[in-house]
């Protein structure tokens, strides 16, 4: 479940920033297919890669994790 939340969050931020998967992949020095696999929840990025993604998405990692935590709480029904 966490992989899907991370992927959904990356995709939402990427779209909000007006970036294509190719753009983000270039910013993070990874292949576009890697970004795609993260976004669909088939790949779980390491903490190091999450920091790279956040740099590419122009968001602080702490803000990214707050968004992930919010989605996690929604899915788990916690307040």
PyMOL commands that set and color helices and strands:
alter all, ss='L'
color gray80, all
select helices_A, chain A and resi 2-16+21-28+32-39+47-57+61-76
alter helices_A, ss='H'
color red, helices_A
deselect
rebuild
show_as cartoon
